[in-house]
Amino acid sequence: MEINTLRSIVTVATFMVFIGIVLWAWSSRNAEGFDEAAHLPFEQDEGPQRTGAAQERKK
């Protein structure tokens, strides 16, 4: 097998993987999970939990 043939095969395979990832990312089956993940940075959390020495200093 010639090196250029191998390069062509790898290029086509990589392109197919790329197209597969794009189709997976834009699939409507995954939309709900992606929307939920997109809102994670905006959720309010309770903040860091104080334990041990930090809690003692606060008193």
Buried (B, 14 or more C-beta within 10 A) or exposed (E): EEEEEEEEEEEEEEEEEEEEEEEEEEEEEEEEEEEEEEEEEEEEEEEEEEEEEEEEEEE
